[in-house]
Amino acid sequence: MIQPELSLLQFKKRFGTERSCQNALEKMRWPEGFNCPKCHHTRASRIKTRRLLQCSKCHYQVSLTSGTIFHKTRTPLQKWFWAIYLASQDKGGVSAMRLSKQLELGYKTAWAMLHKIRKAMGQRDSEYKLSGFIEMDDAFFGGAAKGRRGRGAANKTPVLVMVESKDERAGFIAMKTMKSMQRLQVEATVLGHIAPAQNIRTDGHRSFARLSTLGHRHDGTPVPAEKVSEDLPWVHIAISNAKRFLLGTYHGVSHKHLQSYLDEFCYRFNRRVWEKQIAMRLLTACISANPITFAELKA
């Protein structure tokens, strides 16, 4: 879906007040006009002191933020909108500490807001499946630890990385944290993220041995270390960039929340050609995403 292209100044002008943010949220939630969920009446009045619409017929009250990541928030929508803008624009991401200073928020509030935004990113990308020629490999994310490196290393989370190869460029990407790289878990992840009957290139590891039984055309010829950049270029560039992203802004992340940060990286990467639209695309994703509580984020 094509979204408006907004520069920073245009965004500020469009969403410069709390009322303008509320109006935008209402229009995006009900693009064809208000429809009462109880009696289906099409007119409502705004309760100015709260984020509520009241049906003009049955007087049922509907929250502007219910069913979105803003559900039950006490933070002004204007700050939410700016958090979404900042999270969408900087390819290096924005830390909770930086956001708390920029928007005059408590650290805990800024942390929760960013994680809710990342959840919306992940939910939106989960609706798409990769297609065409796909490079796939595993990677291991985590802090330094003594002992072996690569597969089987300590203090590492295995991640399955899938990248559409468009010859001269990469297409869409997906990254999924794994409990292990056992074959059945890999195949279940492939089913969830790759469309049927695609061309998949891997490095010949046994975890990928039976991808052809899923209906894919699989090339699992072993790849020598010195030829990785030739045979699987895009997937290893994606892995390198993701690790640089995590270390550069966040200085590493916990295994528990790694998937959320990978969702953020993939979301921005997948929309890099729509740079000026990405703020509105993310705002739309946040409005349509399922609500999540702070307790659920911490669990």
N, C-alpha and C positions, 0 to 999 in steps of 0.2 A: 504494500500500500504506500503510495506517495504521500509524504508528509511535508508540511511547510519547512522551508529552509530559513533558519534563524541565526543571525550573528548574536554575539553577546549583547550588543546594544538593542537589537530588535527583541531579544528575549526579555531584557529588562523593561522595555517599553510595554510589551504585551502582558507581562506578569508582574508588574511593578507594585501592586497593592494586594492585600488579602482578598478584597472583593473581586478583583479581576481573576485571581486564582480560583476562587469559588465558582465564578461564572464559567470559567473554562472547564472545570471539573464537571459541572452540571451538563454542559453541552457535550462533553466527551462521553459521559455515562448515558445520556439520553439524546443521541444525535438527531432523532426524529421527533423530539419533544417529550416532555414528561409523560409517564404512564404509571399510574398508581398500581403498585403490586397487589393491592387488596380489591379495589373496585374498577380498575382500569380507566379511571377518569383521567383526562389529559391536561388538567389545569391544577396548579399548586401555587401556594404563596411561600415566600421565604421567611423563616424565623430568624431575624437578624442577629439575635444574641447567641445563636447556636448554629451549627452546620446542619440545619434540618430544612426539609421541604414538607409542607403540610397540604395534603390533598384538599382541594376546595369543596369536594363533595362529601367524602366520608371522614375527613379530618385526620386520616391516618398520617403519621409522621415518618418520613423516610430520611435516613442519614445520608448526606452527600458522600461520606467516606466509607460507608459499610460495603463490604465485599471487595475492598481494595487494600493495598498495603498501608494506607493511611487510617485504617479502621481503629477507632478509639484513640487516635493520637491527640496529644495535648499541644503538640508543636504546631505553630502557624503553618498553613499551607504554603505561604510564600517562602518559608525556609525549606520546606520539602521540595518545592519546585527548583530552588537554587541548588539544593543537594543533588537532585537528578541532573541538572545541567552540568554541574562540576564533575560528577561521576561519568558523564557521557563524553565529555570533551577532551579530557587529558588521557592520552593513550597509556600513560604511566600510572593512571589511577589517582585517587586521592585518599589519604589516610584519615582515620577517625580523628586523630589529634589535629591535623591540619583543618579538617572540616569544622571541628568544634571551635577553633579560633576564628575561622573565616565567617561563620554564621552565628557566633556567640551562643554556642550550645554547650551543655555538659558533655563530657567525654562519653559517658554511658549512652546518652541519647544519640550522639553522632555515630557511635559504633553500631547501635541497633538500626538506625536509619540506613546506613550503608549496607548492612547485611540484608535488610529487607529489599533494598534496591537490587542487590546481587541475586536474591531469590527470584525476583521478577525477571531478571535477565535470563536465569537458568530455565525458568518456566517457559519463556517465550522461545528460546532456542530448542527446547525439547519437542516443540511442535514440528520441527523440520528434520528431514532425513537426508543424508548425503547421497550423492548419485554421481554417475560417470566413472572416471578412473580415480581410484582412491588409494593413497598410500597409508599404511597403518603400521604402527610399531608401539612397543611399550617404553615407558620412561619411568624414572624413579625420582621422586621429589622428597626432600627432607634435608635436615642438617647433617653436618659432617660427623662421621662416626668411625671408630677403629674397625679394622677387619676388611672383608672383601668389598669390592666395588661392583656397581651394576646390579644384575639380577641376584637377589638373595642378600643384598647389603642390609645392614642394620639401620634402624631409625629412618627408613624410607617407606613412602607410600607408592605402590605401583599405580601407574596411570596409563590407560589405553588411549592413544592419540590417533585420530583419523583425520585425514586432510584430502580434500578434492584437489587433484592435480589438473591444472588447465594449461599444461606445457610451460608457457612463459610466466605463469603466475599461479598462486594458490587460490582455490575457491573457498568454500566454507570449510570450517574445521569443527571438530568436537573432541572434548577431552573428558574422560570419565575415570574417577578414582576406583580402584579395584581392591577387594579384600585379598585377592591373589590372582595370579595369571593362569589359573587352571583353565583348561579348555572349555568346560561347560560355562564358566562365568564369562569368558571372552565371547563365546558364541551368543550368549544372552544379550550382552552389550551390543554386539554387532547387529542383532535383530532389532534392537531399540533405536539405533542411530543411523543405520544404512538402509536405503531402499532396496527392495528385492532385485536380484539378478544384475549386480554391478560388477565392475572389474576391480579387484583388490590385489595390491602388491604388498607383500610382507618380506621379512628377512629370513623366512624359513624356520623360525622357532616352532617347536612342537605344539605350542598353545594355539597356533594358527593352522594346524595341519588339516583340519576337516572343514574349512570354510566353504569348500565347494559343495559339501552336503547340504548347505543352507540355500543352494541355488546360485551362488556367486561364481564368477570366473576368477579363480585364484591362482596367482603366480607366487609361489613360495620358494623360489630359488634362493639358496643361501647367499648372503651379501657379505663379502669380505670387508673388514673395517676400513680399508683404504678406498673402497668404492661406495661407501654409504652416501656421500655427497652427490654421487652420480646416479645411483639406482633409487634412492629414497630421499631426494633433496628437500622437498617441502615439509615432510613430517619432521625432519631433524631441525630445520629452521624454526618450525613452530615450537618445538620443545625448547630450543635454545632461547627463543624470544620470551616464552612463558616463564622460564626460570629467571631470566634477567628482569622481567616485570615484577616478579614476586620479591626478588632481592633488592631491586632498586627503590621501590616505594615503601614496601612493608618490611624489608629486612628479614624476610622469611615469615612463614605462617605456620600455624599449628596443623597437624594432620587432621584434626577434627573439622576444621573449616576450610581445608584445602579446596574442596570441590566448589565452594562458593566463589573463591578467588579465581579458579580456573573458568568458571561460568562468566565472570566479569571479563576476563581476558578474551575468551571466545566471542562474547557478545559484541565487543567493540571491534574485534578483528573482522567478524563476519559482516559488519556494516561500514567498513572503512571507506567504501566507495560512495557512501551517502553521508559524508561527514557533517554537512550542514543540516541534515534531517535527523541526525541521531538523537538529539535532545527530545524532539517531539515523539520519535519512535519509542524512546525509553519511557517517556511520560505515559504514552498509551499502554505500554507493557505493564507499568506500575498500577494503572487503573484496572486492568483486566486480570492481574495476578491474584492468586488466592491470599487472603490475609494470613499473617503469621505473628504469633505473640513473642515477646521477649523471652519468656520461659522456654518456648519451642526453639528459639535460636540458641539458647544456652545449653539445651539438653544434649 
